[in-house]
Amino acid sequence: MKTYPNPLSLFLLLLLFSCHSEPKDHVHDAKSIQGTAAAAEIAKDTVKLAAADAKTILSRKEVPVLCYHQIRDWKASDSQRAHDDIIPPANFREHIKMLADSGYHTILPDQLYDYLNYGKKLPAKPIMITFDDTDLDQYTVGAAELKKYGFKGVFFIMTVSIGRPRYMSKAQIKELSDQGHVIASHTWNHKNFAQFTDEDWDIQIDKPTQTLEKLTGKKVEYFAYPYGVFKAANLHKLKEHGFKAAFILSTPMDPVNPIYTIRRIIDPGRYTAKNLYNSLQKSFNKKKDAAVVAK
């Protein structure tokens, strides 16, 4: 006589089998989902935004960039021309206060670079404040005044001057860097960029970069041309020597390499705060010439 399994036993056996087999499938599915998500996240992280072309960069609204040299009272021996490059401390303080009262927010070169290249957002009323030539008063007066308003600046250092009388010391430059200001390059001894020889790329560019990077412990990726003068044929070399962007003065940006000819204006020492405000509106809010943008 044949015996047949009890229906209840069969049910229990099937239930036991399903309990043991289901988790494996669920674990497999969960791992697949997690793996897919992780792969997507890695892919997202590794995708790099494409940098804008020259036409796009030129079409973006310009961000005001101010340039300062000496911050001291005028001397009888100073020429009238020098009154533009030299700003009395009282005037400088009034101008910086005006910027703060007017709602300007200082930005640093990386922010400007990302805006120009990738269209990333900037704070309301952005402005960049830069200092050329390593003068001591940029530390004692300039940086001290910026600190009152939570502003940060960019200091373009001429390395031959470091530690000399009336210039900043290594310790002061390091302190500025540690405080969140950007230390950038302004050549070794202020040689005109348009007159560079082959050996000057080492003397005026690479060695100063190495000096500043050793001093601050940070990469040096931005450059300002002495006298604001550049040579279009050599702009591409700045990228080869590690610079992300470079700054001129008031002349037009280069139509081929605008990222290496970002425009600045000098804040003249004879200006009132109102003069400066009006100059910023006039110089950086005007519409670009369509013919220039189209080049």
WOZIGI-V22809 format. One record per helix or strand. SS is the DSSP state (A for helix, B for strand). FROM is the first residue (numbers start at 0). LEN is the number of residues. If there is no record, write none. Layout:
ss,from,len
SS,FROM,LEN
SS,FROM,LEN
This chain:
ss,from,len
A,6,40
A,53,6
B,63,5
B,69,2
A,81,4
B,85,2
A,88,13
B,104,2
A,108,10
B,125,7
B,134,1
A,135,13
B,153,4
A,158,3
B,166,1
A,169,9
B,181,4
A,192,3
A,199,17
B,221,3
A,225,3
A,231,9
B,244,3
A,257,3
B,261,1
B,264,2
A,272,12
A,289,5
